[in-house]
Amino acid sequence: MKIYEFGDKNKPSIMLFPGTCCYWKTNFGHVLDGLQEHFYTLVVSYSEFDDTENSTFISELDEVLKVENYIKDKLDGKLFAAYGCSLGGSFVSLLIGRQNIHIDHGIIGSSDMDQAPKWLAKLETAIMMPMFYPFITGKESGILKKVFEKKMNEGNDSSEYMKKFMEIMGKGSGIDFSFISKESMKNQFCTDLYTSVGEHINVPGTTIHVFYAKKMGEKYLERYRKCFADPDICEFDLQHEELLLDADRWVHEVCRVCGINHTL
């Protein structure tokens, strides 16, 4: 695992956690300039999802422990803010709930917070990997690629969203993602499903902000209220991580919930 650092260390720190099987640079590259105006910005690159190292993603908790050690060693055990994109929301939740480090503002980016028993998680992973792995690595055309291409060519608002979302996933970036192993992808997908983040998380001095994408459905709002004792629900009439696709608006909202003045 690697953590990339940007900007002035004297500014408040914010750590960004990518989504499922996402490459850090395509996930967050478009927001880094805007964030650095206000934050010392750190971006997590999960084990074997980084092209500059050779490591294996063992489990979600294994990665959380690495992040905790980094924050203890480099940041005196404290973060001003943390943002979790999709899968990354589970990381932020675990870091807050375990209380081995402290985060003032935890921001959950329309994460699905899906949970399953280990047996079901393994079954779902076994079903998804033959489709998901070729799609992410580009090694084969694959079923998912055809499905997403069809959606992107429908010529409506959803197709525009899908095109931008695929950019975050690294599709069309020209980057060769063959460095990601099937084992690491399987471990990330599976352990995220069965690793419990806890319920009614409530840590003194920490505010949890949820960027709730209303178009995902009300069942996700129920999950957020189950996971967190008193979350700050920030409702947007958007789809999953659609807010992140608009860099200026996203930076503005991150600054707003953290109490930092930023004008669009």
C-alpha positions as CSV (number, residue, x, y, z in Angstrom):
1,M,0.0,0.0,0.0
2,K,1.1,3.5,-0.7
3,I,-0.1,6.9,0.4
4,Y,0.6,9.9,-1.9
5,E,0.9,13.4,-0.3
6,F,0.1,16.7,-1.9
7,G,0.2,20.3,-0.8
8,D,1.1,22.3,2.3
9,K,1.6,20.2,5.5
10,N,0.6,23.2,7.6
11,K,-2.9,23.1,6.3
12,P,-5.6,20.7,7.7
13,S,-5.1,17.1,6.6
14,I,-7.6,15.2,4.5
15,M,-7.1,11.5,3.4
16,L,-8.9,10.1,0.4
17,F,-9.9,6.4,0.0
18,P,-10.7,5.1,-3.5
19,G,-13.6,2.9,-4.5
20,T,-13.7,-0.7,-5.3
21,C,-10.8,-1.7,-7.6
22,C,-10.2,1.9,-8.4
23,Y,-6.8,3.4,-9.3
24,W,-6.0,6.4,-7.0
25,K,-5.1,8.8,-9.8
26,T,-8.2,8.3,-11.9
27,N,-10.4,8.2,-8.8
28,F,-9.2,11.5,-7.4
29,G,-6.8,13.2,-9.8
30,H,-9.4,15.7,-11.0
31,V,-10.0,17.1,-7.4
32,L,-6.4,17.3,-6.2
33,D,-5.8,20.9,-7.3
34,G,-8.9,22.2,-5.7
35,L,-8.4,20.4,-2.5
36,Q,-4.8,21.6,-2.1
37,E,-6.0,25.2,-1.8
38,H,-7.5,24.3,1.6
39,F,-6.0,20.9,2.7
40,Y,-2.8,18.9,3.0
41,T,-4.1,16.1,0.8
42,L,-3.2,12.4,1.1
43,V,-4.5,9.7,-1.2
44,V,-4.5,6.0,-0.3
45,S,-3.4,3.5,-3.0
46,Y,-4.4,0.0,-1.9
47,S,-2.0,-2.9,-2.0
48,E,-1.6,-4.2,-5.5
49,F,-3.9,-1.5,-6.9
50,D,-0.8,0.6,-7.3
51,D,1.5,0.2,-10.4
52,T,4.7,1.2,-8.5
53,E,4.8,-1.7,-6.1
54,N,4.3,-5.4,-5.9
55,S,2.1,-6.4,-2.9
56,T,-1.1,-8.3,-2.3
57,F,-4.4,-7.0,-1.0
58,I,-5.0,-9.4,1.9
59,S,-8.1,-8.0,3.5
60,E,-9.9,-4.8,4.4
61,L,-8.7,-4.9,8.0
62,D,-5.1,-5.6,6.9
63,E,-5.2,-2.3,4.9
64,V,-6.9,-0.4,7.7
65,L,-4.1,-1.4,10.1
66,K,-1.5,-0.1,7.6
67,V,-3.4,3.2,7.4
68,E,-3.6,3.4,11.1
69,N,0.1,2.9,11.5
70,Y,0.8,5.5,8.9
71,I,-1.4,8.1,10.6
72,K,0.3,7.3,13.9
73,D,3.8,7.6,12.5
74,K,3.3,10.5,10.1
75,L,0.4,12.5,11.5
76,D,0.6,12.1,15.2
77,G,-2.4,9.8,15.1
78,K,-4.8,12.4,13.9
79,L,-6.6,13.4,10.7
80,F,-8.7,16.5,10.2
81,A,-10.8,14.8,7.6
82,A,-11.2,11.6,5.6
83,Y,-13.3,11.0,2.5
84,G,-14.3,7.5,1.4
85,C,-15.4,6.9,-2.2
86,S,-17.8,4.0,-2.3
87,L,-15.7,1.1,-0.9
88,G,-13.6,3.8,0.8
89,G,-16.6,4.7,3.0
90,S,-16.1,1.4,4.8
91,F,-12.4,2.3,5.4
92,V,-13.4,5.6,6.9
93,S,-16.1,4.0,9.1
94,L,-13.6,1.3,10.4
95,L,-11.0,3.9,11.1
96,I,-13.4,6.0,13.1
97,G,-15.1,3.1,14.9
98,R,-11.9,1.3,15.9
99,Q,-10.7,4.5,17.7
100,N,-7.0,3.7,17.2
101,I,-6.5,7.1,15.5
102,H,-8.8,10.2,15.5
103,I,-10.6,11.8,12.6
104,D,-12.5,15.1,13.1
105,H,-14.6,14.8,10.0
106,G,-15.4,11.5,8.4
107,I,-17.1,11.9,5.0
108,I,-19.0,8.9,3.5
109,G,-19.3,9.3,-0.3
110,S,-22.6,7.6,-1.1
111,S,-21.2,4.2,-0.1
112,D,-23.5,1.2,-0.3
113,M,-22.3,-0.1,3.1
114,D,-23.4,-3.6,2.0
115,Q,-22.8,-6.4,4.4
116,A,-23.1,-10.2,4.0
117,P,-22.3,-13.4,5.9
118,K,-18.9,-14.8,4.9
119,W,-20.4,-17.7,3.0
120,L,-22.6,-15.4,0.9
121,A,-19.8,-13.0,0.4
122,K,-17.6,-15.8,-1.0
123,L,-20.5,-17.0,-3.2
124,E,-21.1,-13.5,-4.6
125,T,-17.4,-13.0,-5.2
126,A,-17.1,-16.3,-7.1
127,I,-20.0,-15.2,-9.3
128,M,-18.7,-11.7,-9.9
129,M,-15.0,-12.3,-10.5
130,P,-15.3,-13.9,-14.0
131,M,-17.1,-10.7,-15.1
132,F,-15.5,-8.0,-13.0
133,Y,-11.8,-9.0,-13.4
134,P,-11.7,-8.8,-17.2
135,F,-13.7,-5.6,-17.1
136,I,-11.3,-3.8,-14.7
137,T,-8.1,-5.1,-16.3
138,G,-9.2,-5.0,-19.9
139,K,-7.8,-8.4,-20.6
140,E,-11.0,-9.5,-22.3
141,S,-14.1,-7.8,-23.8
142,G,-16.3,-9.3,-21.1
143,I,-20.0,-9.1,-20.4
144,L,-19.8,-6.1,-18.1
145,K,-18.0,-4.1,-20.8
146,K,-20.8,-4.7,-23.3
147,V,-23.4,-3.8,-20.7
148,F,-21.7,-0.5,-19.8
149,E,-21.0,0.4,-23.4
150,K,-24.7,-0.1,-24.1
151,K,-25.7,2.2,-21.2
152,M,-23.1,4.9,-22.3
153,N,-24.6,4.9,-25.8
154,E,-28.2,5.5,-24.9
155,G,-27.9,9.3,-25.3
156,N,-29.6,10.3,-22.0
157,D,-28.6,11.8,-18.7
158,S,-27.8,8.4,-17.3
159,S,-25.4,7.7,-20.2
160,E,-23.5,10.9,-19.5
161,Y,-23.2,9.9,-15.9
162,M,-22.0,6.5,-16.9
163,K,-19.3,7.9,-19.2
164,K,-17.9,10.1,-16.4
165,F,-18.1,7.3,-13.8
166,M,-16.2,5.0,-16.1
167,E,-13.4,7.6,-16.2
168,I,-13.1,7.3,-12.4
169,M,-12.9,3.6,-12.9
170,G,-10.0,4.2,-15.2
171,K,-11.7,3.1,-18.4
172,G,-10.4,5.0,-21.4
173,S,-7.4,6.3,-19.4
174,G,-4.9,4.3,-21.5
175,I,-3.5,2.8,-18.3
176,D,-2.7,-0.9,-18.4
177,F,-4.3,-2.3,-15.3
178,S,-2.9,-5.8,-15.8
179,F,-0.7,-5.3,-12.7
180,I,-3.8,-6.0,-10.6
181,S,-4.0,-9.7,-9.7
182,K,-7.2,-11.7,-9.6
183,E,-6.3,-12.7,-6.0
184,S,-6.1,-9.1,-4.8
185,M,-9.3,-8.1,-6.5
186,K,-11.1,-11.1,-5.1
187,N,-9.8,-10.3,-1.6
188,Q,-10.9,-6.7,-1.8
189,F,-14.3,-7.5,-3.1
190,C,-15.0,-10.3,-0.7
191,T,-13.6,-8.9,2.6
192,D,-15.5,-5.6,2.0
193,L,-18.7,-7.6,1.9
194,Y,-18.2,-9.6,5.1
195,T,-16.2,-7.1,7.2
196,S,-18.6,-5.4,9.6
197,V,-18.0,-1.7,10.2
198,G,-20.2,-1.7,13.3
199,E,-23.5,-0.1,14.2
200,H,-24.5,3.3,15.6
201,I,-20.9,4.5,15.5
202,N,-20.5,7.5,17.8
203,V,-17.0,8.9,18.7
204,P,-16.6,12.0,20.8
205,G,-15.0,14.8,18.7
206,T,-15.9,13.1,15.4
207,T,-18.6,14.2,13.0
208,I,-19.7,11.8,10.3
209,H,-21.1,13.4,7.1
210,V,-22.8,11.3,4.6
211,F,-23.1,12.4,1.0
212,Y,-26.4,10.6,0.4
213,A,-27.1,10.1,-3.3
214,K,-30.9,10.1,-3.2
215,K,-31.3,8.3,-6.6
216,M,-29.7,5.2,-5.0
217,G,-32.8,4.6,-3.0
218,E,-34.0,5.1,0.6
219,K,-32.7,1.7,1.8
220,Y,-29.2,3.3,1.7
221,L,-30.4,6.1,4.0
222,E,-31.6,3.4,6.4
223,R,-28.2,1.7,6.3
224,Y,-26.4,5.0,7.2
225,R,-28.7,5.6,10.1
226,K,-28.0,2.0,11.3
227,C,-24.2,2.4,10.9
228,F,-23.9,5.8,12.5
229,A,-25.5,7.1,15.7
230,D,-26.0,10.7,14.6
231,P,-24.8,11.3,11.0
232,D,-24.9,14.6,9.2
233,I,-27.0,13.5,6.2
234,C,-26.2,15.7,3.1
235,E,-28.8,14.8,0.6
236,F,-28.2,15.2,-3.2
237,D,-30.6,14.3,-6.0
238,L,-27.8,12.4,-7.7
239,Q,-26.6,8.8,-8.4
240,H,-23.8,6.9,-6.8
241,E,-20.7,9.1,-6.5
242,E,-22.1,11.5,-9.1
243,L,-21.2,14.4,-6.9
244,L,-17.5,13.4,-7.1
245,L,-17.7,13.7,-10.9
246,D,-18.1,17.5,-10.5
247,A,-14.8,18.5,-9.1
248,D,-15.6,22.1,-8.2
249,R,-18.9,21.2,-6.5
250,W,-17.4,18.3,-4.7
251,V,-14.6,20.4,-3.3
252,H,-17.1,23.0,-2.2
253,E,-19.2,20.5,-0.3
254,V,-16.2,18.9,1.3
255,C,-15.0,22.3,2.5
256,R,-18.6,23.2,3.7
257,V,-19.0,20.2,5.9
258,C,-15.5,20.7,7.3
259,G,-16.3,24.3,8.1
260,I,-13.8,25.8,5.6
261,N,-14.8,28.7,3.5
262,H,-14.8,28.0,-0.2
263,T,-16.6,29.8,-3.0
264,L,-17.6,28.2,-6.3
